[in-house]
Amino acid sequence: MNQKDQYAKSVCFFLAEEIRVKQMSLPRAAEIAQKVVDNLNLIDSEQDFLRFIKELSKDFEELFQLQERIQMDIHISTRKNLENKVREFVANILPQDTNLALRLLQEAIKDEINTDDLCKKFPEFQQFLLRR
């Protein structure tokens, strides 16, 4: 299943749940689903999907909860991506420089840290990512 289908599927699951708990009528859910299908070709990334849902939330306030879920999913996937990069780098550098590996791990466990921050603090990490 491609990414666009995944985005459409997540909206459909959200709408189905809203209908199930009687928070939304079937015609309203159909209207929202049609808007999503009509604009699916404009969505190429998670960030595009979030922007689209934010824009759609202006007309369909019911989507505000979906917007929050998407933001959380993006945060989680970004964090997992960072952790995978750090894990790969540490496994690679550990035999040569245990001190660098430890410092990078200590920095990477901070909640607010991101890939750009780590690249600025650790040029070796940046070089590693460029060679990947």
C-alpha positions as CSV (number, residue, x, y, z in Angstrom):
1,M,0.0,0.0,0.0
2,N,1.5,3.3,-1.0
3,Q,1.8,6.3,1.4
4,K,-1.2,8.2,-0.1
5,D,-3.4,5.2,0.5
6,Q,-2.2,5.1,4.1
7,Y,-3.2,8.7,4.6
8,A,-6.6,8.1,3.1
9,K,-7.0,5.0,5.2
10,S,-6.1,6.8,8.4
11,V,-8.8,9.4,7.7
12,C,-11.3,6.7,6.9
13,F,-10.6,4.9,10.2
14,F,-10.9,8.2,12.1
15,L,-14.3,9.0,10.4
16,A,-15.5,5.5,11.0
17,E,-14.7,5.8,14.7
18,E,-16.4,9.2,14.9
19,I,-19.5,7.7,13.2
20,R,-19.4,4.7,15.6
21,V,-19.4,6.9,18.7
22,K,-22.1,9.1,17.2
23,Q,-19.9,12.2,17.1
24,M,-20.4,12.6,13.3
25,S,-23.2,11.9,10.9
26,L,-22.7,9.6,7.9
27,P,-23.4,12.5,5.4
28,R,-20.8,14.7,7.2
29,A,-18.2,11.9,7.1
30,A,-18.9,11.3,3.4
31,E,-18.4,15.0,2.7
32,I,-15.0,15.0,4.5
33,A,-14.0,11.7,2.8
34,Q,-14.8,13.2,-0.6
35,K,-12.6,16.3,0.2
36,V,-9.8,14.0,1.1
37,V,-10.1,11.9,-2.0
38,D,-10.3,15.0,-4.2
39,N,-7.1,16.3,-2.8
40,L,-5.1,13.2,-2.2
41,N,-2.8,13.9,-5.2
42,L,-1.5,17.1,-3.4
43,I,-0.1,15.0,-0.4
44,D,3.4,13.7,-0.8
45,S,4.7,13.5,2.8
46,E,3.5,13.4,6.4
47,Q,4.1,17.1,6.6
48,D,1.9,17.7,3.6
49,F,-0.8,15.5,5.1
50,L,-0.7,17.5,8.4
51,R,-0.9,20.8,6.5
52,F,-3.9,19.5,4.5
53,I,-5.7,18.2,7.6
54,K,-5.1,21.6,9.3
55,E,-6.5,23.4,6.4
56,L,-9.5,21.0,6.2
57,S,-10.0,21.5,9.9
58,K,-11.0,25.1,9.2
59,D,-14.1,23.8,7.4
60,F,-14.5,20.6,9.4
61,E,-13.8,21.2,13.0
62,E,-14.3,17.5,13.7
63,L,-10.9,16.9,12.2
64,F,-9.1,18.7,15.0
65,Q,-8.6,15.5,16.9
66,L,-7.2,13.8,13.8
67,Q,-4.8,16.7,13.5
68,E,-3.4,16.1,17.0
69,R,-3.0,12.4,16.2
70,I,-1.1,13.1,13.0
71,Q,1.2,15.5,14.9
72,M,1.9,12.8,17.5
73,D,2.6,10.2,14.8
74,I,5.0,12.6,13.0
75,H,6.8,13.2,16.3
76,I,7.1,9.5,17.0
77,S,8.3,8.6,13.5
78,T,10.8,11.4,13.5
79,R,12.1,10.2,16.9
80,K,12.4,6.6,15.7
81,N,14.2,7.7,12.6
82,L,16.7,9.6,14.8
83,E,17.2,6.6,17.1
84,N,17.9,4.3,14.1
85,K,20.5,6.7,12.8
86,V,22.1,7.0,16.2
87,R,22.1,3.3,16.7
88,E,23.7,2.7,13.4
89,F,26.4,5.3,14.0
90,V,27.2,4.1,17.5
91,A,27.5,0.5,16.3
92,N,29.9,1.7,13.7
93,I,32.0,4.0,15.8
94,L,32.0,2.1,19.1
95,P,35.1,0.0,18.4
96,Q,37.2,3.0,17.4
97,D,35.9,5.7,19.8
98,T,33.9,4.7,22.8
99,N,34.0,8.2,24.2
100,L,32.4,9.7,21.1
101,A,29.8,7.0,21.1
102,L,28.9,7.6,24.7
103,R,28.7,11.4,24.3
104,L,26.5,11.1,21.3
105,L,24.2,8.6,23.1
106,Q,23.9,10.9,26.1
107,E,23.0,13.8,23.9
108,A,20.6,11.7,21.7
109,I,18.5,10.6,24.7
110,K,17.3,14.2,25.4
111,D,13.7,14.6,24.3
112,E,14.2,17.9,22.5
113,I,17.2,16.8,20.4
114,N,16.9,16.3,16.7
115,T,19.1,15.2,13.8
116,D,20.3,18.7,12.9
117,D,21.3,19.4,16.5
118,L,23.3,16.2,16.7
119,C,25.0,17.0,13.4
120,K,26.0,20.4,14.6
121,K,27.4,19.0,17.9
122,F,29.0,16.0,16.3
123,P,30.6,16.6,12.9
124,E,31.5,12.9,12.8
125,F,27.8,12.0,12.9
126,Q,27.0,14.4,10.1
127,Q,29.8,12.9,8.0
128,F,28.4,9.4,8.7
129,L,25.0,10.4,7.6
130,L,26.3,11.9,4.4
131,R,28.2,8.7,3.6
132,R,25.1,6.5,4.2
